[in-house]
Amino acid sequence: MAPAAVKKHTILFLAANPSDTNQLALDREARAILRELEQSGYRDRFQLETRWAAEPLDLLRELRKLKPTVVHYSGHGGTQGLFFQGSDGTARVVSTEALKQTFGAAGASVRVVVLNACYGDAHADALLAHIDCVVGTPGPLGDDAARSFAVGFYGGLGEQEPVATAYRQGCAAISLEAGGHAGVSRDVVPEPAPDTRRPQLRVRRGVDAERLVLTADPR
């Protein structure tokens, strides 16, 4: 009897860098994630799907189509929402409420959301109504810091670490690469307090992120 095929967890990488926003190295971030997963011990458990110049409706479409376990948004953000790309190439803000409604309607498969954008943490509480774990930064997020966190975080997931451990490894990677500095911000804003530059892990009540290991079979 042939061995059963390994079930894969899909990581949906949504990238948006509208023409009227500061240019970011989102391709380097996606490449770094892919490389880290490919070098991990459980690389056969993950499938990275990238979507570029993401428009608002792409989130809904890809949640329905791919049924991902992890959704990773990379781009610009603010306290009112995330900056997706409009049909004319300029920024379209997707509000916190719209994000919450979309994940509630089509995100049943999603366990983890990573908002690698400035002020991503502003949307965490709303998303926790539907998502087990949400990672976001309270303030500005540097381009280099975003990439370093992704390397540490997905490298941890790929080595069968729990989400909480992978998160700590992501924060450690920022310190290793940046020497405690977050680098150039993804948005031009006043200099924040140092702790607002670090991603925060928010966990839904009743979920133990210290035990949540994504290399188990998809639910």
N, C-alpha and C positions, 0 to 999 in steps of 0.2 A: 504494500500500500504506500502510495506517495505521501510524503510528509505534508501536513497542512500548511498552507501559505501563511506567512507571518502577517498579522494585521498591523497596519501602519497608522500612526497618528499624523494627521495633516497639520502643518503649521502654515497658516495663511499670512503672507507678508504683503501688506498693503502699503504702497509708497505713493506719496503725493507731494509734489514740489511745484505749486502753481507759478506761472510766469511773473506774477507780481509779488513774490515772496523771495527771501534770501535763498540763494542756491545752496543745497546740501549735498553731501556725498552719500546719498542713499544707496547707490550701487555698491559702494565699498562695504556698507553695513550688511547688505544681503549676501555679498560674497563671503564676508567674514563668518556669518551664521552658517552658510552652506559648508564652508571649509571645516568649521568646528564640529558640525554634525557628522561629516564624512570621516573625521578622525576619531570619533567616539566609539566606545565599545558596543553601543546599541544603535548604531547608525541604521540598521535595517528596520528599526521601529518608527522612523520618522520620514516624512515626505514634505519637503519645503516647496510651497507653491507661491511664486511671486506675481504680483499684479502692480503694474506701473501706471503712473498718471491716473491714480484711482479717483473715480467720480463717486458722488454720494450713493447712487443706486448700485454701484459695484459691490458695496458691503453686503447689501441684501442678496444680490444675485449669487455671490460667492459663498455666503453662509448656506444658502439653499443647495447649491451645486456640490460643494466640496465637503460640507459637514465637518469643519475643522475642529481639532481639539484645542489648538492655540491660535489666537488672532493677534498679530503683531502689526501695529500701525506705526509707520515711520514718516515723520514730516513735521509740519508746524502745528502748533496748538495754542490755545488761549483759554482763559477761564470760562468762556462762553461755549467753547466747542473745539472741534478739530477741523483743520483746513484741508478739505478735499479739493479736487480740481473740477472746475466747471467746463461745459462744452466749449467755451471760448478760451480755455487755458488758464483763466484767472481763478483766484481762490473762492471757494464756496464753503461757508462755515456750516458744519453739521453740529447741531446743538447737543447738549448733554441729554435732553429729553428725547431727541430723535435717536441718539445712540441707544438709550435705554429701551425704547420701543422696538428698535430693530433687533437687538439681541433677544428681547423677550419674545418676539414673533418668529424668529428663525435661527436662534443661536442655542438650541437645546444641546448640541454636541460640544459646545465650547466649555472648557474647564478653566482656561487661563487667558487673560487679555494683557498684552504688554503695550502701553502707550508711550512709545519712545518719541516724545514731543514735549515741548515746553508746557508746563501746567497740566500735564496728563493726570496728575493726582486729583485735580478738581472734579473729574468725572467718575472717580472710583466708587464713591458711595452709591451713586445711581446704578452703576453697572452691577454692583454686588447683589442687587435684587435678582439677578439671573446667572451670574458668573461666580465660580468658587473663589478665584484669586485674580486680583487686578494689580498690575504694577504701573506706577506713574510717578512723575517728579512734581513736587509742589511748586517749583519755580522754573526758571530757565534751565535748559538742558544743553550742554555743549555737544557739538558734533562728534568730537573724539570720545567724550564720555558715553554718548549713546551707543557708539560702536563697541567700546570696551565692555559696557554692561552686557550687550548682546552676546559677545564672545564668551564671557564668564557664565551667563545664564544658560545659554543653549548647550554649552559644553557640559555643564552640570546635568541638565536634563538627559543629554546623550549618554551619560555615564550612570544612569539609573538613580540619580539623586532625587530626593523629594523637592518639591517646588520651593520650599523655604530655604533649603540648602543651596539650590541653584541660584536663588535670589542673592544670598550672601556672597556666593562666588562672583556674581555679576558686580556687586558693590566692591569686592576686593579687586576685581580686574580694573575698575576705574582708578583705584588708588595706585595699583602697580604701574599702569600706563601713564597716568597723568601726575603722579607724585602729589596727589591730594588736590589738584586743580582740575576743574571741569572743562577747561578749554574754552574756545570761542562759542558763545551762545548761539542757539539756533534762531533766536530772535533778539532784536536790539531792545534791551530793557535795562533799567537801573541795576547796579551791582547788588545781588541779594545776599542774605546771610548764607554761610557755607552749607548748612544743613538742608536748605531748600534746593540745592543742586543735586542731591542724592535721590535716586529712585526710592519709592516707598512700596512695600508690599501690603496690600489690603486683602483681608480674608473674610469670606462670608461666615456668619455665625453658624456654628455646627460643623464647620470644615476644619480639619487639622492639616495645615500646610506642611507640617513636619513629617507627615505620613503619606501625603499625596504624591505618588510616584507615577508619572505618565507612561513609563515603559510597560506598565501592566496592559492587559488587553483593553482596547477601546470599549467604552460602555455602549 
